[in-house]
Amino acid sequence: MLETSARLLRLLSLLQTPRDWAGSELAERLEVSPRTVRRDVDRLRELGYPVHATRGGAGGYRLAAGAKLPPLLLDDEEAVAVAVSLRSATLGTVAGLQDTARRALSKLEQVLPPRLRGPVRAIEAATVTMPDRDKPTVSPAALAALATACRDRQSLRFDYTAHDGMTSYRRTEPLRIVSWGELWYLVAFDLDRDDWRTFRVDRIEPREPTGPPFPAREEPEGDLTAYLTKRFGALWPVRAVFRFRAPAEQIAPGISPVDGVVEALDADTCLVTLGGSDPLVMASFVCMFGVDFTLVEGDEAAAALRDLSDRCGRALADT
């Protein structure tokens, strides 16, 4: 059983998760009685932590946010996760975020315990990410304005520059901001076109002020992920369909929605639609799953698979 001080820190760490915790669940996590949990919650309140409690079957304990909230506590895994995320953000696609992330990472490293400081610095020293100079960036102010409009369901007006350089004025009801690969998109209902549209955030110039609130709409096609996958899939320069002799739940974790779609055919096989720019990379990718597959559709992928097969055959010719 945890000692009192260590238990309080563990309790505080759990309560910082944005959810309600039932007393019985906290007791089980901490290996104490519900009565001890209540006493520990009272101690946290005495120390200035605003722990709120609600009664009933759906009730529980929650740590409220506030300006006087004492410093944030992170367990070992959370601290490493934050450090790695900040490291990734230094080469992100939000303009101006790189320097901010570096400063935050430096501050975090200073307060990490020695057992974590070493691994975090090792990740920093051993990781090299090549920046893409042609990668478009988005304005933090624009991103925040669009996100606020999505959250508050406020109409948006903006000037939009299409891929051919043509500019148009749009009146929309925003739904979600989507990070897809290295690009940010706004999914919104275009009022003048009476249909759903996706807009590159780096090509949006918002107009102020935002418009009036609007009632919530059903997601496009009833499933936002499926809608986006279908829409962006049409932009793939190379497309191929494969039948894998493996269940969908085995294959799906290895395929990002940016790269493809997995559909279960039965308990033992699935259909995989992949897209990309290089058919040889696609052919190599499907071979990496270590299961048998059949090419259903895709002439470029077929040529790449033959090329890959010939290369592998030549590599084994003299062995």
N, C-alpha and C positions, 0 to 999 in steps of 0.2 A: 504494500500500500504506500502511496506517496506521502511524504511528510507534508505538514500543513503549508509551508511557504511554497514548496514545489507544486503542491496540489492547486493552490490559488493561481499560480502562474499558468498551469495547464487549463484550469477552468476559464481564466481570462482569455486564453488563446482560443478555446472552443467558442466562447461567447462572441468573439470578434467575427466569426463567420456570419454572413448576412442571412440568418434564418432564426426561427424560434426553436429552442431546445426544451424538450420535456424534462422535468426533474428526474424521472426514472431513467431517461437516456443518459443524462449527465452522470447520474449515480453509477450506471453501468460502465461508462467510459472511465470514470475516476476510481472505480472499485471501492465505493463508499456507499453509505446509506442515503436515501433521499433527505433525511433529517440533516445529515452532514452537509449536503449540497445547499440546503436552505441557510445553514449557519455560514457557509463560505460565501454565499451571495450577499448576506448581510455584512460580512467583513469587507467585501469589495465595495459596497455602497458607502461604508464608513471611510474608505480610502478615496472616495470621490468618483468612483466608476458608476455611471448611470445605468444600472441594470434594471430593466423593466420586466414586470411579470404580468401575465394575463392568465385568467382562469378558464376552465373548460377543456373539452376534449382537444380543441385545436390550439390551446394556449401553450404557454411555456415561458422561458427566459430569453431575453434578447438584450444585447448591449446597444444602447442608443448612441447616436453620434452627437457631438457637441464640441464647442470651442474649448471647453475645459477638460476634454478627454485626455487622460494621461497617455504617455508614449505608446505607440503601437508595438505589440509583441509578435514576433514571428518564430515559428519553430524552425528546425534545421532545414527541412525540405522546402519550406516557404521562403526562407532567406536565400537559398541557392536559386530557387525558381525566379525570384525577383531580380537577382543579380544577372542571371542569364537573359532574362527578358530585357533588362536595361542594356545589356551588351548588344542584343539584337537591334534595339531601338536606335543605337548610334549610327546604324546604316539604313534607317527606315525611310519611308516615303512621305513623312510629314515634315514639311520645311521648318527648319529651326529647332526640331526636336532633338537633333543629334547632340548638340552642346549641352542641352538640358539633361539628357540621359547620361552623358558622361559625368556631369557634376553630381547627379544623384547617385550614380554608381560609386564615385569616389567617396561620397559621404557614407554610403552603406558599408563599404569595405572598412572604413575607420571604426565602425561600431560593431562589426562582426566579431564573435569570439575567435580565438586563434585556430580552433579546429575547423572552422568554416572559411576563415580568411585565406588559408592556403589553397584549398580547392577552387575557390572563386577566382583568385589571382592566377591560378594555373590555367583555368578556362580562358581568362583574359589574355594570357601570354601565348597560349598554344593555338588560339583560334584566329584564323585569317579569313575574312570575308571580302571578296573582291567587289568594290562598289561599281554599280552600273551607271556610267555617266549620262546615259540617255534615259534613265529611269525618271518618269515625271513625278514631281512632288506636289503635295496639296498644302494649301494654307491652313494652319491650325485654326485661324479665326473662321474660315469658311467651313471647315469640318465641324467645329463647335456649333455654328449657326444652323447647319443642316441637321445635326444630331438633335438639337433642341427643338427644331420644327417637327422632326419625326416623333419625338417623345410627347410633345404637347399637341400634336395633330393641328399644326398651324399651316395654312396655305403658304406656298413659296412662289415667289416670282424671281426669275433670274434670266440672264443672257447666257446662251449656250453656244459654244463653238464646236461644230462637228468636225469629223476627221478630215473633210475636204476644205476646212477653213471657213466655211459659211457660218454666219452667226444668226441666231434666231432668238426670239423672245418667248419664254415659256411660263405658263401658269400651271402650277401643279399642286397635288396633295401628296406629300412625301410619306413613304411607308418605312423604309429601312435604308441604312448605309451598309454596303457590303464590301468587305475586303476580299478581293478575288485575285490570287497570285500576288503581283506587286502593284496592283491598281486598286483604287477606291471607286465605288459606284454608288449612285443614289437610285433607288427604285421608287418611282412615284407614278401617280395617275395623272396623265397629261389632260387637263381640262379641255383644251382646244382640239385635241385629237381623239378625245373620248376613249382612251385606251391606256394600258400600262406601258411605261417606257423605262429604260435604264440610261443613266447619264454618267459620264466620267466626271468625277468630282473635280479633277484638275482643270476641266474645261468649263466649269460653272463659275459665273460671276453673280453672286446673290444681289438682289435689290432689297433695299430697306424701305419701309418696315415690312415685316411678314404680314400675311393676310389674316382673315378671320379663321377661327377654329372650324373644323369640319368633322362630320361623323365618321367613325371607323368604317373602312371598306373590307370586304373579304379579300384575302391574299390572292394574287393572280393565279388562276387555275387551281385555287384551293391549296396550293403548296408552293411556297416561295422558293425552296431549294430546287424542286423539280423545274419550276419555271426558269430559274437562272441557269441551271444546267443545260436545259434545252436551248435557251437563247444564246449562251456563250458557246455551246457546242457547234452551233451553225457557223461560228467564226473560225473554227479549226481549219488550217490549210490542209492537214492530212487527217483522215478519219478512217477507222477500221473497227470491225465488230468481230469478237472472238467468242467461242463457246468453250468455257473452262470445265474440265471434269473435276469439279470441286464445289462444295456448297458456297453460296453467296456470302455467308457470314465469315468464311475463311478468307475470301478474296477482298471483300469490301474494305477492311482496315488498311490495306496497302495501296488503295487508289483514292487520291484526293478528288473532290468534286471538280477541281480545276482541270483535271486530266481525263476524267471519264465517269461512266455510270455503270453500276453493277445491278443486274436484274436477275432474281432467282427464277430458274426454269422448273426445277424440282428440288428434292432434298439433296441431290448429289451433283447437280450441274447448275451453271449460271451463265448468263450472257453479259459480256463486258464490251462496252463501247468506249473506245479510246480516241483521243484527239491530240494533235501536237503539230510540230513543224518539221520533224525529222523522222521519216519512216524507219530508219535503221535503229534509232534510239527506241522507238516504239517496239520494234521486233525484239531488241535486247531486253526491254522491260518485261514483256510478257513471259520470256524464258526464265526470268529471275524468280518467278513464283514457284518453280519446282513442281508443277503439275502439268498433265497433258492438256492440250487445247487444240481447237480446230479454228482455222480462219474462216469466218462466215462471209465477210464482205471487206473489200479494200484491196485494189490492185497494187497500190504503192507498197502496202504492207506485205503483200505476197512477194513482190520483187525483193524487198529487204530481207524477208525470211529466207529466200533462196540464196541471197548473197551471204547471209550469216551462216547458213548451213554449209556452203562451199568453203568459207573461210575456216570453219571449225574442222571440216574434213581435211583441208590442206594442213592444218596445224597438227593433225594426228597421223598424217601420211607416213612419216618417217619414224614413228614410235614403235 
